[in-house]
Structure formats: C-alpha cells, structure tokens
Amino acid sequence: MNGPLLNVLKIAFCVLLLALTGCCGQVFRGSDDVIGVSIAPTNSSILPGGTQNFTATGTFAVTNGTGDITTQTTWTSSDTSIATIDNSGLARGIKFGTVTITGSCQCYSSKTNLSVSSNAVSLTSIAVTPANATVKAGSTQQFVATGTYSNGTTNNITTSAVWSSSDSTVATISSNAGLATGVAAGSATITATSGSVSGQTTLTVQ
C-alpha cells in the first residue's frame, strides 16, 4: 500500500473514531451517560456567612431524559476567598465580591455567577400553580413555579426549578419544564425545588 493512500485511510479512521467516541472518549454511550448539564439557581446572591444550595440537572444519552445529578457533579468556585462550594453543591459566602460557580459532570459543565453582597436577595418560597389540578390519564398539565424573594419581589422560575412527582405510576413530570402527564388514576404530589427551597401541589389523575 503506497504512502498517500495509507495516510488517507489513517485520517478516515481517526474521523470515524472521533465520531463514535464523542465526549470523554466513550465509544458507546449508556443510558446513565450525561450529554448536558444545567445548574440552578442562576445569578443568585448571598450575604457573607450565608449559604446557597446549587442543584444540577443532567440530560442523559440514549433516552434523552433528565434527572438530578447534583451529587455526581463536581462543584468549583472561581475564587474561594469570596465564596466556597462543597461536594454537595452548598456554597458559602466569605467576603464581598462575585464568583463563577461551575458544575461539571463527566465532560459537560454549566456556569453561573454568585454574588456575595450586603444587599443579597434570597429565595424564600415557591408557589406551584395551578393548585390541586385534575387531569385524565394520558393528558398533560403545565405547572408554573413562582419564586418569592426576601425583598418581596417575585419571578417565574419554572424552567430553572427541578420538578418531581411523588408517584410516577400516577403522574410523571419533566424535571426542568414543569409539564406533567397523567399515567393512571390516583393522586401525586408535584414538587418544584430551587436550592433548598421547594413548593408543592397535588395532581389528581382520573
């Protein structure tokens, strides 16, 4: 085999191998492999000595589903003299300033800013609406999460909250969109969580 042809074959093989391996050099990606990461809350602020719980939501290969990967995520702060963050995603303010919080799982990461300020505003409660909704099996219900903050302001946090259903045999819910689907007759508690704050309501399936 002549040299030029051999080089062409080598290049083609490398391109094929890269296409198959993707991130982290994995040839085959399993259902637990992450292909995307998002962290919440975004652009939050705390007082010196205050804390903020961060959560990470992963998008998985094969199923393209999502789920909580907070404990599998590696958390870092861009300046630990301003704010630190531990393995569970708990950040603590040290002194005034702003840091970048990064959550990395496998070879994917997401970033947001955390400010340590004397004017810090924190999330105090979450309201989930509509309250006590009813749907038929096979139908969907869109829920909305509204956060109330320590300064009295409110904000729609539906897409940044992590959603869960207490009984997936009755109703399922997309973890980052708040869209529930009735599965079978019964009742399930729908919960929206951001950091350490959560709000709930009941969904009845007929």
trRosetta pair geometry for C-beta under 8 A, 3 or more apart (Angstrom, degrees):
i j d omega theta_ij theta_ji phi_ij phi_ji
1 5 5.6 -118 -178 87 91 118
1 6 5.2 110 126 -66 116 98
1 9 8.0 -26 175 7 145 145
2 5 5.2 84 64 16 81 106
2 6 6.9 -149 96 -9 39 94
3 6 5.7 -63 -148 36 29 112
3 7 6.4 28 159 -20 67 105
4 7 5.7 -56 -150 34 32 112
4 8 6.5 33 153 -20 65 103
5 8 5.6 -51 -150 33 35 113
5 9 6.5 34 152 -17 65 105
6 9 5.7 -55 -150 37 33 111
6 10 6.4 36 151 -22 65 105
7 10 5.6 -52 -149 34 33 114
7 11 6.4 33 154 -18 65 104
8 11 5.9 -55 -150 36 31 110
8 12 6.3 31 153 -18 65 107
9 12 5.7 -54 -146 37 32 112
9 13 6.3 34 155 -21 65 106
10 13 5.8 -55 -150 34 29 112
10 14 6.5 29 153 -19 64 106
11 14 5.8 -56 -150 35 32 111
11 15 6.4 32 153 -19 66 105
12 15 5.8 -54 -149 35 32 111
12 16 6.4 30 154 -17 65 107
13 16 5.8 -57 -149 38 31 111
13 17 6.2 31 154 -21 65 108
14 17 5.6 -54 -146 36 31 112
14 18 6.4 31 156 -19 65 105
15 18 5.9 -55 -149 36 30 110
15 19 6.5 31 153 -20 63 106
16 19 5.7 -56 -151 34 32 113
16 20 6.4 25 155 -15 66 108
17 20 5.8 -59 -149 39 31 107
17 21 6.0 21 160 -16 68 113
18 21 6.0 -58 -134 39 28 104
18 22 7.9 105 170 -59 53 31
19 22 7.6 11 175 -57 26 71
20 27 5.3 5 140 -147 109 71
21 24 7.9 -143 163 80 92 48
21 25 4.9 -26 -177 -147 128 38
21 26 6.0 133 -163 61 66 31
21 27 5.5 -34 -96 -84 67 51
22 26 6.4 -33 65 61 93 81
22 29 6.7 -22 56 -52 142 126
23 26 7.1 0 81 24 59 99
23 35 7.4 157 24 -121 137 65
23 106 6.8 81 128 137 123 113
23 107 4.4 -164 178 65 109 128
23 108 6.9 12 -170 -50 164 86
24 106 5.6 -70 -48 178 149 97
24 107 4.5 -169 -56 -16 92 126
26 29 5.5 96 112 -82 130 71
26 33 6.6 -146 89 -127 169 148
29 33 4.3 -116 -166 65 89 155
29 35 7.3 51 -179 -65 153 109
29 61 3.9 -76 139 154 124 167
29 62 6.6 -166 108 -38 91 90
30 33 5.1 117 55 -17 65 101
30 61 6.8 95 76 75 28 119
30 62 6.8 -38 172 -16 28 138
31 60 6.0 35 176 157 56 129
31 61 6.7 -136 -116 80 25 75
31 62 4.6 -75 -93 61 67 138
31 63 5.6 49 -143 -12 97 108
32 60 6.6 -52 -129 -140 19 122
33 60 6.7 112 69 -157 46 73
33 61 4.3 -3 77 16 101 127
33 62 7.7 92 43 -5 97 99
33 106 6.8 82 -159 -95 71 164
34 37 6.3 33 170 -61 134 90
34 58 4.4 -73 -122 -162 113 126
34 59 6.9 95 -158 65 70 50
34 60 6.3 -57 -101 -101 47 55
34 61 7.4 -73 -27 -19 2 87
34 69 6.6 39 -90 -99 134 170
34 105 5.0 40 35 113 170 113
34 106 4.7 173 50 19 108 131
34 108 5.6 -126 124 32 112 128
35 59 5.5 -66 68 99 81 95
35 60 6.8 85 13 -172 90 13
35 61 4.9 110 -34 -70 118 77
35 64 8.0 -45 52 -109 133 62
35 108 6.9 111 178 -50 18 151
36 58 6.8 143 81 -161 56 55
36 59 3.8 12 55 38 107 118
36 108 5.8 -143 -117 -173 21 157
37 56 5.8 -17 -164 -169 102 109
37 57 7.3 146 -156 77 52 47
37 58 5.6 -21 -99 -103 70 71
37 59 7.6 -130 -59 16 32 78
37 69 7.1 -91 -119 68 96 135
37 73 7.1 126 -148 -112 135 118
37 103 6.1 -148 157 107 131 101
37 104 7.2 155 51 -129 170 29
37 105 5.2 146 -88 31 135 105
37 108 4.5 152 -3 118 105 107
37 109 6.0 -24 63 -122 136 14
37 110 4.7 -140 110 -15 91 107
38 56 7.2 154 80 -155 39 59
38 57 5.1 -16 62 60 90 97
38 110 5.2 129 -122 -97 32 167
38 176 6.8 74 66 -125 141 154
39 42 7.6 122 95 -78 75 75
39 54 5.6 8 -177 179 112 113
39 55 6.9 164 -152 84 64 43
39 56 5.0 -28 -97 -98 80 73
39 57 7.7 177 -85 18 32 70
39 73 7.7 135 -92 -172 109 163
39 101 7.1 -134 123 114 153 108
39 103 4.2 135 -73 17 135 139
39 110 4.6 174 0 93 94 121
39 111 7.6 44 37 -79 128 9
39 112 6.0 -135 87 -1 110 118
40 54 7.0 159 81 -155 36 68
40 55 5.5 -16 61 59 87 91
40 57 7.3 26 1 -6 108 108
40 112 8.0 81 -106 -21 29 161
40 160 4.5 145 -122 175 127 88
40 161 7.0 -172 153 -89 164 23
40 162 6.8 -174 50 -35 138 90
40 194 5.7 -88 142 -137 120 84
40 195 7.3 -118 122 -41 82 69
41 44 4.7 83 89 -53 116 122
41 52 7.4 -92 41 -175 105 118
41 54 7.3 -115 24 -114 54 69
41 112 7.6 -160 113 136 46 163
41 123 6.7 160 -58 -20 159 138
41 157 7.5 -39 -121 -145 104 132
41 160 6.1 65 -128 151 64 132
41 194 5.2 56 -69 180 102 111
41 195 5.7 -38 -14 -35 103 108
42 112 4.5 -133 -132 -133 67 138
42 113 7.9 52 -179 38 66 68
42 160 6.1 -109 1 -128 102 141
43 112 6.0 -110 -41 -176 52 103
43 113 5.2 29 -109 60 65 95
43 115 7.8 20 -172 -7 62 103
44 52 5.4 149 109 -144 142 150
44 112 7.7 50 8 134 81 128
44 114 5.9 -7 69 -120 81 75
44 115 7.5 -154 106 31 40 76
44 122 7.5 52 -170 -116 108 60
44 123 7.6 -61 -125 -14 120 101
44 195 7.7 80 -89 -58 167 140
45 114 7.1 151 -97 -169 39 55
45 115 4.1 -23 -109 71 95 99
45 116 7.2 173 -160 -83 74 18
45 117 5.1 -22 -171 29 125 114
45 119 7.5 -7 137 93 150 66
45 120 4.2 -156 129 -132 97 77
45 121 5.8 59 59 36 112 65
45 122 7.6 -114 80 -67 67 63
46 50 3.8 -155 178 93 103 119
46 51 6.6 -177 -148 40 153 6
46 52 5.0 -130 -52 -37 133 109
46 83 7.6 107 55 -114 120 128
46 91 7.2 171 8 105 150 105
46 92 8.0 -112 113 -151 154 29
46 93 4.5 -160 100 -37 109 127
46 114 7.0 -4 11 -178 102 102
46 115 7.6 160 25 87 56 55
46 116 6.0 -27 74 -111 78 66
46 117 7.8 120 67 32 30 67
46 120 5.0 44 -160 -151 10 151
46 122 6.7 57 -104 -83 68 107
47 50 4.0 95 52 -18 76 126
47 93 6.0 180 99 63 33 155
47 116 7.2 55 178 -161 14 73
47 117 7.3 -71 -99 75 47 44
47 118 6.9 55 -126 -118 86 36
47 120 4.7 -131 -53 25 64 141
48 93 4.8 -126 -112 126 32 111
48 94 6.4 -20 -142 128 87 15
48 95 5.8 27 -112 -104 123 31
48 96 6.8 -56 -57 -50 113 61
48 116 5.7 73 -75 176 65 115
48 118 8.0 -12 0 -78 97 66
49 92 7.4 -18 -153 -175 22 93
49 93 6.1 -37 19 76 28 94
50 92 7.4 175 91 -148 34 57
50 93 5.0 24 51 21 76 122
50 116 7.9 168 48 -132 99 83
50 120 6.5 -169 41 102 160 166
50 122 7.3 -128 180 -71 143 136
51 90 5.8 -10 -169 -175 119 94
51 91 6.5 151 -158 81 62 52
51 92 5.1 -25 -99 -96 80 70
51 93 7.5 -136 -73 3 34 79
52 90 7.5 155 78 -157 39 50
52 91 4.6 -13 60 59 90 106
52 93 7.9 69 -6 -37 100 92
52 114 6.5 -170 55 -137 151 125
52 122 7.7 -146 -96 -124 93 101
52 195 6.0 -72 -173 -128 69 137
53 88 7.9 -45 -136 126 91 96
53 89 6.0 61 -167 112 64 99
53 90 5.5 -24 -101 -101 68 70
53 91 7.7 -169 -79 20 19 75
53 195 3.9 125 69 -164 88 76
53 196 4.3 109 14 -40 140 86
54 70 7.5 166 109 -134 66 105
54 75 6.8 139 68 -123 132 132
54 85 7.0 -2 17 -146 129 131
54 89 4.0 -126 69 -177 79 104
54 90 7.6 -161 19 -73 75 22
54 91 6.3 58 -18 -17 109 108
54 101 6.2 -167 -74 153 160 147
54 103 6.6 -155 138 -63 131 127
54 195 6.7 -18 -77 -102 28 80
55 68 6.6 -53 -173 -138 111 98
55 70 4.8 -60 -142 -82 63 124
55 89 6.2 96 -79 147 34 164
55 162 5.5 -80 123 -25 152 140
55 193 7.0 82 -32 115 164 106
55 194 7.5 -132 20 -143 124 37
55 195 6.7 -144 -14 -79 98 32
56 68 7.3 104 78 -163 59 56
56 69 5.0 -65 105 76 106 81
56 70 4.9 149 31 -91 82 53
56 72 7.8 -117 81 63 132 76
56 73 4.2 94 18 -46 162 156
56 89 6.9 -153 -16 -93 93 138
56 103 4.5 -169 -90 166 124 148
56 105 6.5 144 148 -30 147 128
56 110 7.2 157 -130 42 94 122
57 66 5.5 22 171 180 106 114
57 67 7.0 171 -152 87 72 19
57 68 6.3 -45 -103 -98 66 45
57 69 6.8 113 -141 19 16 88
57 162 5.9 -179 -72 -105 118 102
57 175 5.8 173 -142 123 126 122
57 176 5.3 131 138 -66 167 122
58 66 6.5 168 85 -149 43 66
58 67 6.1 -22 58 62 87 70
58 68 7.8 50 16 152 85 7
58 69 3.8 45 -16 -12 120 141
58 72 7.6 -25 -31 71 145 126
58 105 5.8 -73 -91 82 124 155
58 108 7.8 120 -131 75 91 134
59 64 6.6 -6 -178 -160 100 54
59 65 7.5 176 -150 94 59 27
59 66 5.3 -34 -96 -93 61 84
60 63 5.5 16 92 55 112 98
60 64 6.9 -141 74 -86 65 9
60 65 5.4 -7 42 62 112 73
60 66 7.0 -178 0 -90 84 29
60 67 6.8 19 -30 17 120 105
61 64 7.7 3 -150 -67 19 52
66 174 7.0 58 42 -170 122 75
66 175 4.5 -137 103 46 110 121
66 176 5.7 -60 130 0 165 109
67 175 6.0 165 -95 -41 33 164
68 162 6.1 62 -86 -165 101 146
68 175 7.0 -150 -44 -159 71 142
69 72 4.5 -61 -173 52 85 111
69 73 5.6 101 122 -45 88 96
69 105 5.2 21 138 -102 138 165
70 73 5.8 -59 -153 20 27 118
70 88 7.1 32 146 -173 108 55
70 89 5.1 -63 -166 -17 104 146
71 87 7.8 44 -147 145 60 89
71 88 6.8 -11 -103 -123 74 64
72 105 5.5 60 114 -130 96 117
73 89 6.9 47 74 -71 121 108
73 103 4.6 -2 177 -170 137 97
73 104 6.5 137 -163 64 78 34
73 105 4.7 -61 -101 -63 72 100
74 87 7.8 -38 -126 -130 50 74
74 103 7.4 146 72 -158 46 47
74 104 4.7 -26 61 65 99 93
74 105 7.1 163 12 -77 75 49
75 85 4.5 -105 141 127 121 121
75 86 7.0 40 71 89 132 24
75 87 6.6 171 29 -121 107 26
75 88 8.0 -41 7 61 145 24
75 89 5.4 170 -70 -96 150 54
75 91 8.0 -132 166 -68 135 86
75 101 7.0 -15 -164 -170 93 93
75 102 7.2 155 -153 83 45 55
75 103 5.7 -14 -100 -102 73 71
76 85 6.8 146 -158 61 5 119
76 101 7.4 160 82 -154 47 49
76 102 4.8 -10 59 58 95 102
76 104 7.5 13 5 3 108 110
77 80 5.3 117 79 -80 120 64
77 82 7.4 -156 164 69 127 87
77 83 5.3 -152 -143 93 145 80
77 84 5.8 -132 12 -127 150 27
77 85 4.9 142 -44 5 102 101
77 91 6.9 121 -79 -128 121 105
77 99 4.9 11 -170 156 93 148
77 100 7.5 144 -159 75 47 48
77 101 6.0 -21 -101 -100 67 68
77 102 8.0 -173 -78 20 22 77
77 114 7.6 -62 -125 47 101 131
78 99 4.8 177 48 -164 89 83
78 100 4.1 56 -23 44 133 88
78 101 7.8 -102 -8 -59 85 31
78 102 7.5 92 -54 -14 84 105
79 82 4.5 44 102 15 111 110
79 83 7.2 67 81 34 76 68
79 97 6.8 -65 90 123 142 141
79 99 4.8 -140 41 -105 87 107
80 83 7.3 -88 -131 84 37 34
80 84 4.9 45 -148 -93 88 81
80 94 7.5 70 161 -12 50 151
81 94 6.1 -134 166 95 35 148
81 95 6.8 -24 147 32 76 118
82 93 7.6 -41 159 -150 62 64
82 94 5.7 175 178 53 13 103
82 95 5.8 -87 -120 62 54 77
82 96 7.6 -58 -139 99 95 21
82 97 3.9 -90 -124 74 132 124
82 98 7.2 -35 161 42 155 12
82 99 5.0 170 83 -47 125 112
82 116 5.7 -171 175 16 87 134
83 91 5.4 21 168 -179 117 107
83 92 6.5 171 -156 81 72 41
83 93 5.3 -33 -102 -107 95 47
83 94 5.9 -161 -81 6 36 88
83 97 7.7 -149 -16 78 90 95
83 99 4.8 -138 42 20 109 141
83 101 7.7 -53 103 -72 130 100
83 114 5.6 -96 75 104 169 127
83 116 5.5 179 -61 -47 107 122
84 91 6.8 169 88 -149 42 60
84 92 5.3 -6 57 52 90 93
84 94 6.6 76 -13 -43 88 116
85 89 6.7 -15 -176 -150 108 30
85 90 6.7 165 -151 82 64 37
85 91 4.2 -26 -93 -93 91 77
85 92 7.6 173 -82 12 43 66
85 101 6.0 98 -47 -131 157 105
86 89 7.4 -47 73 18 66 19
86 90 5.1 -2 39 56 104 90
89 103 7.2 16 -110 -102 104 119
91 101 6.3 -64 -79 -101 142 136
91 114 5.8 -77 151 -154 165 168
93 116 3.9 144 -145 -122 111 113
93 120 7.8 -90 -59 -77 163 154
94 116 6.8 -50 45 -118 51 171
95 116 6.4 98 94 109 26 145
96 116 5.5 -151 -118 103 29 93
96 117 6.3 70 -134 -103 87 45
96 118 7.0 -23 -95 -26 117 84
97 115 7.6 -148 112 -147 30 60
97 116 5.7 15 48 48 59 104
98 113 5.7 -3 -175 -170 110 111
98 114 7.0 163 -154 83 62 43
98 115 4.7 -24 -100 -102 88 74
98 116 7.4 -164 -78 19 39 68
99 113 7.2 152 81 -153 37 62
99 114 5.4 -16 62 61 86 93
99 116 7.7 35 0 -12 98 102
100 111 5.4 -4 -177 -168 106 117
100 112 7.5 157 -154 80 63 25
100 113 6.1 -45 -100 -98 58 60
100 114 7.8 146 -115 18 12 79
101 111 6.8 154 80 -153 49 61
101 112 5.6 -18 59 64 98 76
101 113 7.3 137 13 -131 84 11
101 114 5.0 59 -27 -15 118 118
102 109 5.5 3 -175 -176 101 124
102 110 7.4 161 -151 80 58 38
102 111 4.9 -22 -98 -98 75 87
103 109 6.4 163 85 -152 46 70
103 110 5.4 -10 58 57 96 86
103 111 7.8 -177 21 -80 67 40
104 107 7.8 -14 -173 -142 103 21
104 108 7.0 167 -150 88 63 39
104 109 4.0 -25 -96 -94 81 101
105 108 6.0 -18 66 64 74 87
105 109 7.6 151 18 -86 55 54
115 120 7.2 -175 100 -104 92 85
116 120 7.3 -27 -152 -75 36 124
117 120 4.9 148 69 -61 83 74
120 150 7.9 33 115 52 72 142
121 149 4.9 26 169 171 108 129
121 150 5.5 -168 -152 48 60 95
121 151 5.0 -49 -119 -8 113 113
121 153 7.5 0 -166 39 145 115
122 149 6.6 155 81 -155 29 79
122 150 4.8 46 49 -20 75 125
123 126 7.3 20 173 -58 118 88
123 147 5.1 -51 -135 -168 110 124
123 148 7.5 105 -157 73 64 42
123 149 5.8 -54 -98 -102 45 71
123 150 7.8 -71 -38 -24 7 81
123 157 7.9 22 -119 -47 138 165
123 194 5.9 -41 120 96 171 122
123 195 6.5 140 53 38 130 130
123 197 5.0 -137 118 27 110 155
124 148 5.5 -56 62 99 96 88
124 149 6.3 121 4 -146 92 20
124 150 5.4 123 -45 -72 118 65
124 197 6.9 147 155 -117 9 145
125 147 7.4 157 86 -153 45 54
125 148 4.8 1 58 48 90 110
125 197 6.5 -143 -106 -168 22 123
125 199 6.6 81 172 -77 73 110
126 145 5.4 -13 -170 -167 113 101
126 146 7.0 147 -157 73 59 43
126 147 5.4 -27 -100 -98 77 66
126 148 7.6 -161 -78 15 30 76
126 157 7.1 -84 -122 60 108 127
126 161 6.9 112 -143 -111 148 140
126 192 5.4 -135 150 92 142 106
126 193 7.6 -160 25 -103 162 26
126 194 6.4 137 -71 17 137 105
126 197 5.7 132 -18 136 104 102
126 198 6.1 -64 42 -174 130 20
126 199 3.3 -132 97 -14 88 117
127 145 7.3 150 75 -155 46 49
127 146 4.8 -17 59 60 97 98
127 148 7.2 59 -12 -22 101 106
127 199 5.5 -139 -86 -157 14 158
128 131 7.2 113 93 -90 73 67
128 143 5.7 -2 -171 -178 96 121
128 144 7.3 155 -153 77 49 46
128 145 5.7 -19 -98 -99 71 71
128 190 6.3 -175 162 104 152 102
128 191 7.6 -117 -52 -130 157 26
128 192 5.2 157 -87 7 111 118
128 199 4.6 170 -23 117 92 108
128 200 6.2 -40 22 -173 140 5
128 201 4.4 -140 94 -8 115 111
129 143 6.9 152 80 -158 35 70
129 144 5.1 -21 65 60 87 96
129 146 7.0 15 8 -1 111 112
129 201 7.3 116 -88 -44 27 159
130 133 4.7 97 83 -69 107 107
130 141 7.7 -93 41 -176 103 115
130 143 7.3 -114 25 -116 54 69
130 201 7.5 170 106 158 42 163
131 201 4.9 -137 -130 -133 58 128
131 202 7.9 41 -179 36 64 72
132 201 6.2 -117 -42 -177 47 100
132 202 5.1 19 -108 62 67 95
132 203 8.0 -177 -147 -83 27 33
132 204 7.3 20 -174 -8 69 106
133 141 5.1 141 124 -159 149 150
133 143 7.7 -141 6 -86 143 90
133 201 7.3 59 3 133 85 129
133 202 8.0 -176 34 95 55 56
133 203 5.5 -10 68 -118 90 76
133 204 7.3 -162 100 31 45 73
134 203 7.6 155 -94 -166 31 57
134 204 4.5 -21 -109 71 81 103
134 205 7.7 172 -157 -83 62 21
134 206 6.2 43 179 -26 105 109
135 139 4.4 -147 -180 86 108 112
135 140 7.0 -124 -151 90 156 6
135 141 4.8 -129 -50 -43 137 114
135 171 7.8 100 54 -109 121 125
135 180 7.5 170 13 104 151 106
135 182 4.4 -157 100 -40 111 130
135 203 6.9 -9 14 -174 104 103
135 204 7.6 156 25 85 57 55
135 205 5.9 -23 73 -111 79 67
135 206 7.3 -161 98 19 31 85
136 139 4.6 75 59 0 78 125
136 182 6.0 172 102 72 29 157
136 205 7.2 75 -165 -163 15 70
136 206 5.4 -48 -105 66 60 94
137 182 4.7 -125 -109 128 35 109
137 183 6.3 -21 -141 124 91 15
137 184 5.7 34 -112 -100 129 28
137 185 6.6 -61 -51 -50 119 61
137 205 5.6 75 -75 174 70 112
137 206 7.1 -121 -19 80 77 46
138 181 7.5 -18 -153 -177 18 93
138 182 6.2 -34 20 78 31 95
139 181 7.4 -180 96 -148 29 61
139 182 5.3 21 53 25 71 119
140 179 5.8 -4 -172 -179 122 94
140 180 6.5 151 -158 83 65 49
140 181 5.1 -31 -99 -96 78 69
140 182 7.5 -144 -80 3 29 77
141 179 7.6 159 80 -158 40 52
141 180 4.7 -16 61 63 90 103
141 181 7.9 -180 20 -78 70 27
141 182 7.4 70 -8 -38 104 92
141 203 6.3 178 58 -133 151 124
142 178 6.3 63 -167 114 63 96
142 179 5.4 -23 -103 -105 70 74
142 180 7.7 -175 -83 22 20 74
143 158 7.4 172 106 -132 66 106
143 163 7.2 139 68 -126 128 134
143 173 7.3 -9 19 -141 128 132
143 178 4.2 -122 70 -180 82 104
143 179 7.5 -165 21 -80 74 25
143 180 6.2 53 -16 -12 110 110
143 190 5.9 -172 -67 146 164 147
143 192 7.1 -157 126 -54 127 121
143 201 7.3 -180 -134 48 128 128
144 156 6.6 -50 -170 -140 105 100
144 158 5.1 -59 -140 -80 57 125
144 178 6.5 100 -80 148 29 160
145 156 7.3 111 79 -164 59 56
145 157 5.1 -63 105 76 107 80
145 158 4.9 151 32 -90 83 54
145 161 4.4 5 60 0 167 157
145 163 7.8 -146 -40 -81 130 96
145 178 6.4 -151 -15 -90 95 138
145 192 3.9 -162 -95 163 132 164
145 194 7.6 144 147 -29 144 115
145 199 6.5 150 -137 52 93 125
146 154 5.5 12 173 -178 104 116
146 155 7.2 162 -157 78 64 30
146 156 5.9 -38 -103 -99 71 53
146 157 7.1 128 -126 19 19 82
147 154 6.5 161 84 -155 49 62
147 155 5.2 -17 59 60 99 83
147 156 7.9 157 16 -111 81 5
147 157 4.4 43 -18 -7 117 133
147 161 7.9 175 -56 -67 108 114
147 194 6.5 -31 -91 37 130 153
147 197 7.6 88 -132 106 101 140
148 152 7.5 -25 -171 -150 93 28
148 153 7.6 166 -151 90 54 37
148 154 5.2 -27 -97 -98 65 85
149 152 7.1 -37 76 34 74 19
149 153 5.0 -6 45 62 116 81
149 154 7.2 -170 6 -85 82 33
149 155 7.2 37 -27 3 115 105
157 160 4.9 -69 -168 56 82 103
157 161 5.1 92 125 -40 97 99
157 192 7.7 132 95 160 99 128
157 194 5.8 -25 149 -61 146 151
158 161 6.3 -57 -144 25 20 109
158 177 7.3 25 150 -167 97 36
158 178 4.8 -67 -164 -4 98 147
158 192 7.7 -66 -122 -134 50 143
159 176 6.3 40 -164 163 57 82
159 177 6.5 10 -112 -108 72 52
159 178 7.8 -88 -72 -1 45 107
160 176 7.8 5 -113 -155 14 90
160 194 6.4 46 116 -112 95 119
161 176 7.7 163 78 -135 48 52
161 178 7.2 53 70 -65 113 107
161 192 4.1 19 154 -175 148 99
161 193 6.2 135 -169 59 89 33
161 194 4.9 -73 -108 -57 76 96
162 175 5.7 -12 -157 178 73 90
162 176 6.8 -27 -110 -85 54 68
162 192 7.3 143 69 -158 40 51
162 193 4.8 -31 62 65 93 93
162 194 7.2 152 12 -79 78 48
163 173 4.8 -101 138 128 121 122
163 174 6.5 51 64 87 134 49
163 175 5.3 -171 55 -143 77 32
163 176 6.9 -156 14 -57 98 20
163 177 7.3 -74 14 53 142 42
163 178 5.2 171 -73 -88 150 54
163 190 7.0 -13 -164 -172 98 89
163 191 7.0 153 -153 84 49 53
163 192 5.5 -19 -96 -100 74 70
163 193 7.8 176 -78 19 27 75
164 173 6.7 154 -149 64 8 118
164 175 6.9 26 -73 -117 65 81
164 190 7.6 164 83 -153 44 47
164 191 5.0 -15 60 60 91 101
164 193 7.2 11 6 0 109 114
165 168 5.5 118 83 -80 120 61
165 170 7.4 -156 166 70 125 88
165 171 5.1 -150 -143 93 145 83
165 172 5.8 -134 14 -126 150 27
165 173 4.8 140 -43 6 104 104
165 180 6.8 118 -80 -127 122 107
165 188 4.8 12 -172 157 98 138
165 189 7.4 145 -160 75 49 49
165 190 6.0 -20 -103 -101 69 66
165 191 7.8 179 -83 20 23 79
165 203 7.6 -54 -127 41 104 130
166 188 5.0 178 52 -165 84 76
166 189 3.9 49 -15 44 133 91
166 190 7.8 -102 -5 -57 86 31
166 191 7.3 88 -51 -13 86 109
167 170 4.3 43 103 16 113 111
167 171 7.0 67 81 33 77 70
167 186 6.7 -74 104 118 147 135
167 187 7.9 79 38 97 135 43
167 188 4.3 -135 47 -107 91 102
167 189 7.8 87 1 22 86 68
168 171 7.3 -88 -130 82 34 35
168 172 5.1 43 -146 -90 85 81
168 183 7.2 61 162 -9 51 158
168 188 7.9 96 -62 -127 26 149
169 183 6.1 -140 171 100 32 141
169 184 6.1 -28 153 35 75 123
169 186 7.6 27 102 43 87 151
170 182 7.6 -47 160 -149 60 64
170 183 5.8 146 155 53 11 102
170 184 5.8 -88 -114 64 46 77
170 185 7.6 -58 -133 104 87 20
170 186 3.9 -98 -114 78 122 115
170 187 6.6 -24 178 65 158 12
170 188 4.3 173 84 -45 125 112
170 203 7.8 150 127 93 110 97
170 205 5.4 177 179 20 83 133
171 180 5.2 17 171 -178 119 112
171 181 6.5 166 -157 79 72 43
171 182 5.4 -37 -102 -108 92 45
171 183 5.8 -166 -85 6 32 91
171 188 4.4 -145 37 34 106 144
171 190 7.4 -49 102 -73 136 100
171 203 5.2 -31 16 98 173 133
171 205 5.6 178 -61 -48 101 128
172 180 6.8 165 87 -151 41 63
172 181 5.2 -7 58 53 89 96
172 183 6.3 79 -12 -47 88 120
173 178 6.8 -16 -175 -147 113 28
173 179 6.7 162 -152 81 68 38
173 180 4.2 -28 -94 -95 93 77
173 181 7.4 177 -81 13 45 66
173 190 6.1 106 -52 -132 158 102
174 177 4.1 -2 98 44 132 104
174 178 6.9 -37 66 21 91 22
174 179 4.8 27 15 49 117 88
174 180 7.9 -129 10 -69 68 38
178 192 6.8 4 -100 -94 105 118
180 190 6.1 -65 -74 -105 143 135
180 203 5.8 -107 141 -112 163 169
182 203 7.6 -145 -88 152 84 117
182 205 3.9 151 -147 -125 107 113
182 206 7.8 -18 -163 33 153 54
183 205 6.7 -18 44 -152 52 171
184 205 6.3 91 89 110 27 140
185 205 5.6 -150 -116 104 29 88
185 206 6.0 13 -115 -160 90 22
186 204 7.6 -141 115 -147 28 60
186 205 5.8 7 49 52 57 102
187 202 5.7 -5 -171 -173 112 109
187 203 6.9 158 -154 82 61 45
187 204 4.9 -25 -99 -101 85 71
187 205 7.3 -174 -82 17 35 73
188 202 7.4 152 79 -155 35 62
188 203 5.4 -17 63 61 85 96
188 205 7.4 29 3 -11 101 110
189 200 5.5 -7 -177 -165 103 121
189 201 7.5 161 -155 84 62 27
189 202 6.0 -41 -101 -99 59 65
189 203 7.8 157 -108 18 11 78
190 200 6.6 148 78 -154 50 64
190 201 5.4 -17 59 65 100 77
190 202 7.2 157 13 -112 84 12
190 203 5.1 64 -29 -17 119 113
191 198 5.5 4 -174 -177 104 122
191 199 7.2 161 -151 81 60 39
191 200 4.8 -22 -98 -97 76 87
192 198 6.5 163 84 -153 46 69
192 199 5.3 -9 57 57 96 88
192 200 7.7 -173 20 -78 66 41
193 197 7.1 158 -153 87 59 45
193 198 4.2 -22 -99 -98 79 99
194 197 5.6 -16 67 66 79 94
194 198 7.6 160 21 -84 55 52
